[in-house]
Amino acid sequence: MEVKRHLDGRVEEFDCEAVDVSDDRAVVRFRMPKAVSDIPRGTITLGFFWRNRNYNLYRFLSRDGELLGHRLDVVADVRIEPDRVEYLDLLVDVLVSPTGEVHVEDEDEAKRAAQKGRLEAGHVQAIERALGTILRDPRRIFRDADAALPES
């Protein structure tokens, strides 16, 4: 189970298949039940979660395994248990196309949330650190994710 907590108190839960779970990271598989933005219904999503990182990674694959892109979500308070992954979503996402184009989403929303006191100072710092890491070399994160996949 993936549990995504939002700053406004909402909680979303997603039933996933565990691919590999350890104390400090988890890999899950999920099939998109409906289209979301440019990601079509039926897309296979691999989710990568790390206990000590302020981001998670989603890799989107077509039904026949073609890479459709990546999304990295900036997060906090990641908890990994044998049957669930839980985290607080910090609003900012980074999309990376299959050709390597990078697009940061919702930075303005995060700035407004910080101004209104909905984001703590530690969360603002976590966003800055995560964006620095992600934007410096997203391919390094993708390689880390590849290394987390069990051998077939």
Backbone as ProteinMPNN parsed JSONL, in Angstrom:
{"seq_chain_A": "MEVKRHLDGRVEEFDCEAVDVSDDRAVVRFRMPKAVSDIPRGTITLGFFWRNRNYNLYRFLSRDGELLGHRLDVVADVRIEPDRVEYLDLLVDVLVSPTGEVHVEDEDEAKRAAQKGRLEAGHVQAIERALGTILRDPRRIFRDADAALPES", "coords_chain_A": {"N_chain_A": [[0.842, -1.179, 0.0], [0.612, 2.16, -0.905], [0.784, 5.187, 0.718], [-0.127, 8.393, 0.531], [0.241, 11.381, 2.025], [-1.185, 14.596, 2.262], [-0.538, 18.15, 2.545], [-2.842, 19.493, 3.302], [-4.178, 17.694, 4.84], [-5.533, 15.667, 3.539], [-5.586, 12.215, 2.547], [-4.295, 9.841, 0.378], [-4.604, 6.56, -0.857], [-3.015, 3.834, -2.422], [-3.282, 0.733, -3.875], [-0.672, -1.451, -4.321], [1.749, -3.588, -5.894], [4.286, -5.202, -4.224], [7.596, -5.049, -5.204], [10.254, -5.05, -4.355], [11.279, -4.761, -1.085], [12.942, -3.231, 1.556], [14.563, -2.246, 4.649], [15.336, 0.406, 4.152], [14.484, 1.152, 1.607], [11.982, 0.937, -0.981], [10.411, -0.723, -3.675], [7.728, -0.573, -5.815], [4.968, -1.791, -7.835], [2.455, -0.577, -9.973], [-0.596, -0.309, -11.714], [-1.97, 2.1, -13.789], [-5.227, 3.103, -13.199], [-6.734, 4.978, -14.512], [-6.372, 7.583, -16.971], [-3.871, 10.044, -16.424], [-2.998, 13.226, -16.862], [-0.604, 13.226, -19.357], [-0.213, 10.543, -19.188], [-1.341, 7.455, -20.081], [-4.289, 5.42, -19.353], [-3.81, 2.241, -17.872], [-1.089, 2.265, -17.938], [2.001, 1.033, -16.745], [3.381, 1.583, -13.658], [6.342, 2.03, -11.947], [7.253, 2.512, -8.703], [9.631, 4.116, -6.703], [10.994, 4.359, -3.553], [12.76, 5.941, -0.982], [13.961, 5.823, 2.289], [15.717, 7.76, 3.354], [15.755, 9.933, 1.634], [14.584, 12.99, 0.134], [12.789, 12.736, -1.917], [10.75, 10.85, -4.179], [10.514, 8.438, -6.828], [8.833, 7.908, -9.842], [8.494, 5.694, -12.458], [7.261, 5.516, -15.63], [5.827, 3.156, -17.725], [4.833, 1.863, -20.882], [2.271, -0.52, -21.817], [3.685, -2.409, -23.249], [6.231, -2.101, -22.304], [7.68, 0.175, -23.074], [9.473, 3.137, -22.304], [7.815, 5.843, -20.912], [8.338, 8.062, -19.466], [9.498, 9.868, -16.505], [8.665, 10.774, -13.141], [9.487, 12.753, -10.44], [8.736, 13.196, -7.134], [8.769, 15.604, -4.604], [9.226, 14.967, -1.235], [8.57, 14.285, 2.292], [9.188, 12.839, 5.55], [9.269, 10.002, 5.08], [8.173, 6.74, 5.458], [8.869, 3.36, 5.612], [7.517, 0.232, 5.583], [7.022, -3.337, 5.848], [4.57, -3.836, 4.522], [3.686, -1.407, 3.545], [4.204, 1.932, 2.265], [4.699, 5.184, 3.302], [4.305, 8.725, 3.129], [4.802, 12.32, 3.237], [3.592, 14.563, 0.95], [5.274, 17.186, -0.636], [4.412, 19.012, -2.513], [5.975, 19.898, -4.822], [6.92, 18.711, -8.005], [8.95, 16.954, -10.384], [9.162, 16.496, -13.744], [10.473, 14.263, -16.128], [11.111, 13.743, -19.394], [11.186, 11.005, -21.822], [13.208, 11.744, -23.547], [14.837, 13.259, -22.002], [14.139, 15.853, -21.316], [13.458, 18.275, -18.851], [11.067, 19.309, -16.487], [9.891, 21.403, -14.007], [7.288, 21.327, -11.697], [4.782, 23.139, -9.911], [6.246, 24.802, -8.154], [5.561, 27.446, -7.558], [3.178, 27.063, -6.165], [4.173, 25.812, -3.887], [5.71, 27.898, -2.823], [3.679, 29.738, -2.19], [2.337, 28.222, -0.271], [4.288, 28.113, 1.711], [4.455, 30.833, 2.399], [1.958, 31.129, 3.555], [2.245, 29.643, 5.781], [1.759, 26.932, 5.686], [3.714, 25.213, 4.925], [6.444, 24.069, 6.674], [9.57, 25.523, 7.817], [11.613, 23.612, 7.68], [10.581, 21.924, 5.738], [10.612, 23.57, 3.497], [13.366, 23.829, 3.174], [13.934, 21.147, 2.643], [12.695, 20.867, 0.157], [14.307, 22.573, -1.398], [16.816, 21.26, -1.183], [16.183, 18.757, -2.333], [15.415, 19.515, -4.957], [17.866, 20.564, -5.832], [19.462, 18.238, -5.886], [17.993, 16.572, -7.667], [17.847, 18.123, -10.068], [20.511, 18.49, -10.673], [21.492, 16.01, -11.648], [19.452, 13.982, -12.895], [19.671, 11.491, -14.101], [21.42, 10.015, -12.539], [19.844, 9.34, -10.384], [18.007, 7.722, -11.704], [19.697, 5.611, -12.374], [20.281, 4.675, -9.799], [17.734, 3.749, -9.17], [17.474, 1.695, -11.079], [19.398, -0.05, -10.049], [18.099, -0.839, -7.769], [16.21, -2.605, -8.589], [15.193, -5.983, -8.561], [17.105, -8.754, -9.825], [16.135, -10.202, -12.913]], "CA_chain_A": [[0.0, 0.0, 0.0], [1.273, 3.468, -0.912], [-0.047, 6.16, 1.423], [0.35, 9.748, 0.236], [-0.407, 12.385, 2.862], [-1.1, 15.95, 1.705], [-0.435, 19.215, 3.545], [-4.186, 19.893, 3.758], [-4.743, 16.616, 5.642], [-6.057, 14.571, 2.719], [-4.752, 11.022, 2.443], [-4.611, 8.976, -0.755], [-4.021, 5.234, -0.731], [-2.932, 3.128, -3.69], [-2.88, -0.668, -3.763], [0.482, -1.71, -5.166], [2.434, -4.872, -5.757], [5.658, -5.03, -3.752], [8.621, -5.65, -6.056], [11.386, -5.255, -3.459], [11.14, -3.89, 0.083], [13.938, -3.41, 2.614], [14.381, -1.237, 5.698], [15.588, 1.78, 3.713], [13.918, 1.489, 0.295], [10.915, 0.068, -1.48], [10.029, -0.619, -5.077], [6.38, -1.114, -5.987], [4.405, -1.735, -9.189], [1.073, -0.116, -9.947], [-1.142, -0.072, -13.058], [-2.827, 3.288, -13.743], [-6.614, 2.754, -13.503], [-7.289, 5.996, -15.404], [-5.347, 8.486, -17.516], [-3.494, 11.204, -15.621], [-2.215, 14.097, -17.727], [-0.199, 12.534, -20.591], [0.018, 9.126, -18.895], [-2.606, 6.778, -20.388], [-4.831, 4.339, -18.527], [-3.135, 0.968, -18.098], [0.363, 2.426, -17.842], [2.654, 0.389, -15.611], [4.185, 2.532, -12.897], [7.24, 1.528, -10.914], [7.507, 3.544, -7.708], [10.859, 3.917, -5.936], [10.925, 5.157, -2.337], [13.943, 5.817, -0.132], [13.709, 6.377, 3.616], [16.585, 8.9, 3.671], [15.773, 10.922, 0.544], [13.409, 13.863, 0.104], [12.071, 12.577, -3.187], [10.524, 9.497, -4.669], [10.599, 8.372, -8.279], [7.897, 7.06, -10.572], [8.886, 5.404, -13.847], [6.054, 5.142, -16.364], [6.105, 2.26, -18.851], [3.65, 1.447, -21.634], [1.934, -1.936, -21.606], [4.726, -3.258, -23.855], [7.521, -1.836, -21.688], [8.349, 1.382, -23.579], [9.562, 4.215, -21.319], [6.99, 7.011, -21.206], [8.869, 9.189, -18.718], [9.697, 9.765, -15.066], [8.243, 11.888, -12.302], [10.057, 12.741, -9.098], [7.942, 14.002, -6.212], [9.491, 16.02, -3.408], [8.473, 14.412, -0.108], [9.181, 14.285, 3.632], [8.644, 11.87, 6.509], [9.076, 8.713, 4.413], [8.184, 5.549, 6.322], [8.79, 2.128, 4.834], [7.203, -0.958, 6.369], [6.9, -4.466, 4.909], [3.326, -3.833, 3.751], [3.24, -0.063, 3.162], [5.103, 3.077, 2.164], [3.918, 6.38, 3.634], [5.107, 9.947, 3.046], [4.127, 13.604, 3.112], [3.875, 15.199, -0.333], [5.644, 18.598, -0.462], [3.836, 19.789, -3.618], [6.803, 20.098, -6.013], [7.22, 17.526, -8.802], [9.84, 17.162, -11.523], [8.892, 15.558, -14.831], [11.59, 14.064, -17.045], [10.615, 13.026, -20.566], [12.107, 9.966, -22.287], [14.348, 12.369, -24.237], [15.645, 13.954, -21.009], [13.659, 17.203, -21.011], [13.095, 18.389, -17.434], [10.088, 20.354, -16.208], [9.538, 21.478, -12.586], [5.89, 21.734, -11.506], [4.199, 23.533, -8.622], [7.122, 25.596, -7.27], [4.795, 28.606, -7.101], [2.236, 26.586, -5.146], [4.956, 25.586, -2.663], [6.062, 29.216, -2.271], [2.462, 30.274, -1.556], [2.083, 27.428, 0.944], [5.274, 28.546, 2.714], [4.053, 32.161, 2.849], [0.763, 30.988, 4.384], [2.576, 28.843, 6.953], [1.381, 25.526, 5.517], [4.979, 24.483, 4.8], [7.398, 24.428, 7.717], [10.885, 25.915, 7.315], [12.335, 22.384, 7.342], [10.049, 21.409, 4.479], [11.131, 24.448, 2.438], [14.764, 23.409, 2.982], [13.902, 19.831, 2.005], [12.384, 21.104, -1.263], [15.503, 23.143, -2.034], [17.83, 20.196, -1.288], [15.728, 17.755, -3.295], [15.526, 20.069, -6.313], [19.283, 20.636, -6.168], [19.911, 16.877, -6.226], [17.287, 16.084, -8.853], [18.173, 18.884, -11.269], [21.937, 18.342, -10.964], [21.712, 14.835, -12.49], [18.376, 13.014, -12.683], [20.071, 10.151, -14.579], [22.022, 9.288, -11.419], [18.72, 8.785, -9.625], [17.465, 6.621, -12.506], [20.628, 4.48, -12.21], [20.02, 4.137, -8.455], [16.492, 2.998, -9.259], [17.781, 0.457, -11.793], [20.13, -0.916, -9.128], [17.169, -1.316, -6.747], [15.334, -3.619, -9.151], [15.757, -7.325, -8.433], [17.504, -9.408, -11.087], [15.038, -10.991, -13.496]], "C_chain_A": [[0.889, 1.245, 0.0], [0.309, 4.463, -0.288], [0.586, 7.536, 1.238], [-0.448, 10.73, 1.081], [-0.162, 13.763, 2.247], [-1.048, 16.97, 2.841], [-1.792, 19.619, 4.105], [-4.892, 18.796, 4.565], [-5.34, 15.466, 4.84], [-5.059, 13.417, 2.706], [-5.234, 10.223, 1.24], [-3.904, 7.652, -0.536], [-4.108, 4.522, -2.068], [-2.486, 1.691, -3.42], [-1.787, -0.938, -4.787], [0.961, -3.14, -4.959], [3.859, -4.579, -5.294], [6.597, -5.76, -4.705], [9.841, -5.991, -5.208], [11.255, -4.26, -2.31], [12.236, -4.251, 1.081], [13.696, -2.322, 3.653], [14.48, 0.182, 5.162], [15.075, 2.124, 2.321], [12.843, 0.484, -0.079], [10.704, 0.346, -2.959], [8.671, -1.293, -5.2], [5.954, -0.979, -7.445], [2.922, -1.426, -9.058], [0.626, 0.07, -11.391], [-2.152, 1.063, -12.954], [-4.265, 2.909, -14.124], [-7.298, 3.763, -14.43], [-6.14, 6.879, -15.892], [-5.123, 9.641, -16.551], [-2.548, 12.033, -16.47], [-1.88, 13.334, -19.011], [0.007, 11.038, -20.391], [-1.298, 8.369, -19.096], [-3.006, 5.718, -19.362], [-4.091, 3.054, -18.885], [-1.623, 1.046, -18.044], [0.882, 1.714, -16.599], [3.555, 1.42, -14.948], [5.048, 1.767, -11.907], [7.515, 2.691, -9.982], [8.723, 3.167, -6.88], [10.835, 4.892, -4.763], [12.16, 4.873, -1.492], [13.647, 6.503, 1.199], [14.487, 7.672, 3.842], [16.693, 9.927, 2.549], [14.484, 11.727, 0.565], [12.748, 13.867, -1.266], [11.777, 11.1, -3.38], [10.476, 9.576, -6.186], [9.512, 7.453, -8.803], [8.403, 6.92, -11.996], [7.641, 4.869, -14.54], [6.439, 4.339, -17.603], [4.797, 1.908, -19.549], [3.402, -0.043, -21.361], [2.989, -2.866, -22.193], [6.139, -2.882, -23.39], [8.278, -0.613, -22.178], [8.328, 2.475, -22.5], [8.743, 5.412, -21.776], [7.475, 8.249, -20.463], [9.021, 8.873, -17.245], [9.07, 10.974, -14.388], [8.885, 11.689, -10.935], [9.235, 13.689, -8.247], [8.806, 14.358, -5.013], [8.619, 15.665, -2.205], [9.24, 14.58, 1.203], [8.566, 13.138, 4.431], [8.335, 10.516, 5.867], [9.188, 7.59, 5.442], [7.99, 4.331, 5.44], [8.584, 0.971, 5.804], [7.011, -2.106, 5.385], [5.667, -4.409, 4.009], [2.858, -2.454, 3.304], [4.41, 0.906, 3.087], [4.236, 4.299, 2.424], [4.837, 7.589, 3.601], [4.201, 11.164, 2.992], [4.555, 14.241, 1.799], [4.134, 16.691, -0.11], [5.375, 19.437, -1.72], [4.657, 19.796, -4.902], [7.097, 18.75, -6.681], [8.16, 17.919, -9.932], [9.537, 16.075, -12.54], [10.113, 15.48, -15.732], [11.078, 13.192, -18.186], [11.607, 11.926, -20.957], [13.337, 10.539, -23.008], [15.213, 13.196, -23.284], [15.223, 15.376, -20.705], [13.112, 17.229, -19.582], [12.134, 19.557, -17.251], [9.719, 20.292, -14.725], [8.117, 22.021, -12.483], [5.644, 22.167, -10.064], [5.151, 24.235, -7.658], [6.375, 26.809, -6.724], [3.804, 28.221, -6.012], [2.964, 26.36, -3.817], [5.345, 26.913, -2.017], [4.863, 29.849, -1.571], [2.156, 29.537, -0.259], [3.043, 27.832, 2.057], [4.882, 29.911, 3.275], [2.849, 32.103, 3.785], [1.015, 30.123, 5.615], [2.171, 27.385, 6.864], [2.596, 24.63, 5.343], [5.919, 24.966, 5.892], [8.738, 24.792, 7.074], [11.697, 24.694, 6.906], [11.869, 21.782, 6.035], [10.537, 22.26, 3.303], [12.58, 24.073, 2.132], [14.831, 22.051, 2.291], [13.603, 19.964, 0.51], [13.625, 21.611, -1.988], [16.579, 22.074, -2.219], [17.446, 19.178, -2.354], [15.849, 18.274, -4.722], [16.981, 20.174, -6.748], [19.808, 19.281, -6.614], [19.295, 16.406, -7.532], [17.776, 16.799, -10.111], [19.648, 18.778, -11.648], [22.175, 17.155, -11.907], [20.609, 13.805, -12.255], [18.762, 11.604, -13.13], [20.746, 9.339, -13.482], [20.934, 8.628, -10.587], [18.113, 7.607, -10.377], [18.371, 5.393, -12.392], [20.46, 3.844, -10.833], [18.753, 3.277, -8.465], [16.726, 1.665, -9.98], [18.473, -0.542, -10.879], [19.216, -1.506, -8.048], [16.242, -2.408, -7.264], [15.976, -4.991, -8.982], [16.118, -7.875, -9.813], [16.349, -10.243, -11.598], [15.502, -12.395, -13.817]], "O_chain_A": [[1.807, 1.361, 0.812], [-0.842, 4.573, -0.711], [1.685, 7.803, 1.724], [-1.653, 10.897, 0.888], [0.935, 14.054, 1.771], [-1.465, 16.683, 3.963], [-1.886, 20.043, 5.257], [-6.058, 18.943, 4.93], [-5.623, 14.405, 5.397], [-3.852, 13.618, 2.838], [-6.427, 9.959, 1.096], [-2.758, 7.612, -0.09], [-5.123, 4.587, -2.761], [-1.44, 1.462, -2.813], [-1.963, -0.681, -5.978], [0.617, -3.799, -3.978], [4.559, -3.785, -5.921], [6.415, -6.946, -4.981], [10.398, -7.082, -5.323], [11.135, -3.057, -2.537], [12.433, -5.42, 1.41], [12.733, -1.563, 3.549], [13.79, 1.076, 5.653], [15.211, 3.267, 1.885], [12.795, -0.639, 0.422], [10.804, 1.481, -3.426], [8.479, -2.425, -4.756], [6.499, -0.168, -8.193], [2.231, -1.931, -8.173], [1.399, 0.562, -12.214], [-3.075, 1.01, -12.141], [-4.506, 2.448, -15.24], [-8.311, 3.452, -15.057], [-5.068, 6.909, -15.288], [-6.063, 10.149, -15.94], [-1.431, 11.607, -16.765], [-2.786, 12.844, -19.685], [0.366, 10.336, -21.337], [-2.264, 8.607, -18.371], [-2.177, 5.198, -18.616], [-3.783, 2.807, -20.051], [-0.943, 0.022, -18.096], [0.273, 1.786, -15.532], [4.387, 2.049, -15.603], [4.548, 0.957, -11.126], [7.965, 3.747, -10.426], [8.836, 2.035, -6.411], [10.676, 6.098, -4.951], [12.556, 3.721, -1.309], [13.144, 7.627, 1.23], [13.964, 8.596, 4.464], [17.64, 10.714, 2.526], [13.43, 11.228, 0.959], [12.215, 14.884, -1.711], [12.45, 10.228, -2.83], [10.404, 10.665, -6.755], [9.296, 6.361, -8.279], [8.703, 7.913, -12.66], [7.042, 3.891, -14.094], [7.256, 4.77, -18.416], [3.777, 1.681, -18.897], [4.227, -0.723, -20.751], [3.176, -3.98, -21.705], [7.125, -3.291, -24.003], [9.406, -0.378, -21.746], [7.301, 2.71, -21.863], [8.94, 5.933, -22.873], [7.072, 9.366, -20.789], [8.72, 7.769, -16.792], [8.957, 12.05, -14.975], [8.831, 10.605, -10.354], [9.057, 14.855, -8.601], [9.499, 13.499, -4.468], [7.438, 16.008, -2.154], [10.408, 14.968, 1.21], [7.56, 12.551, 4.034], [7.262, 9.952, 6.085], [10.161, 7.503, 6.192], [7.068, 4.275, 4.626], [9.375, 0.763, 6.724], [6.85, -1.861, 4.19], [5.705, -4.874, 2.87], [1.768, -2.321, 2.749], [5.442, 0.734, 3.736], [3.162, 4.439, 1.837], [6.002, 7.505, 3.991], [3.001, 11.059, 2.736], [5.747, 14.438, 1.561], [3.331, 17.38, 0.519], [6.037, 20.449, -1.952], [4.079, 19.707, -5.985], [7.472, 17.782, -6.019], [8.169, 19.066, -10.379], [9.64, 14.885, -12.243], [10.718, 16.5, -16.063], [10.664, 12.052, -17.975], [12.74, 11.916, -20.478], [14.382, 9.891, -23.068], [16.215, 13.773, -23.707], [15.879, 16.052, -19.913], [12.394, 16.321, -19.163], [12.348, 20.646, -17.783], [9.285, 19.248, -14.238], [7.78, 23.035, -13.094], [6.228, 21.624, -9.126], [4.889, 24.262, -6.456], [6.537, 27.162, -5.556], [3.612, 28.964, -5.049], [2.435, 26.679, -2.752], [5.312, 27.037, -0.793], [5.001, 30.426, -0.492], [1.765, 30.15, 0.734], [2.65, 27.887, 3.222], [4.964, 30.132, 4.484], [2.726, 32.92, 4.698], [0.101, 29.894, 6.407], [2.231, 26.667, 7.862], [2.521, 23.425, 5.583], [6.16, 26.167, 6.01], [9.009, 24.419, 5.933], [12.398, 24.73, 5.895], [12.663, 21.194, 5.3], [10.84, 21.728, 2.235], [12.975, 24.007, 0.968], [15.695, 21.831, 1.443], [14.191, 19.255, -0.307], [13.954, 21.13, -3.072], [17.188, 21.986, -3.285], [18.273, 18.784, -3.176], [16.33, 17.561, -5.602], [17.301, 19.906, -7.906], [20.522, 19.189, -7.613], [19.998, 15.899, -8.407], [18.084, 16.15, -11.11], [20.001, 18.955, -12.814], [22.958, 17.262, -12.851], [20.806, 12.855, -11.499], [18.239, 10.625, -12.598], [20.661, 8.111, -13.482], [21.087, 7.491, -10.138], [17.743, 6.605, -9.767], [17.882, 4.265, -12.322], [20.492, 2.62, -10.705], [18.709, 2.213, -7.847], [16.232, 0.627, -9.541], [18.179, -1.737, -10.921], [19.525, -2.553, -7.479], [15.562, -3.067, -6.478], [17.17, -5.15, -9.232], [15.519, -7.509, -10.824], [15.664, -10.911, -10.824], [14.72, -13.205, -14.313]]}, "name": "protein", "num_of_chains": 1, "seq": "MEVKRHLDGRVEEFDCEAVDVSDDRAVVRFRMPKAVSDIPRGTITLGFFWRNRNYNLYRFLSRDGELLGHRLDVVADVRIEPDRVEYLDLLVDVLVSPTGEVHVEDEDEAKRAAQKGRLEAGHVQAIERALGTILRDPRRIFRDADAALPES"}
